[in-house]
Amino acid sequence: MKITAADYVRDYILRLTFNDGAVKLVDFTPLMQKGICRKLQDMDYFRNYTLDPFTVDWNNEIGFAPESLYERGVTVS
């Protein structure tokens, strides 16, 4: 499983496209409450994501398993 595209939607929500064709909205708000993930509360930092070969990445510091984002996401298409 991997993420092939990511688009900012609003607030702390990204639209993620997975390699199986699923497109899901993922709200990262619940994920940014502890440890290094608190950095995601800074909107400038949150919006400055990239894609590594498998998932969404923030400055090579924060990344989430694509499988967990898939499960957490709400299907949009």
Secondary structure, 3 states (H helix, E strand, C coil): CCEEEEEEEECCEEEEEECCCCEEEEECHHHHCCHHHHHHHCHHHHCCCEECCCCEEECCCEECCHHHHHHHCEECC
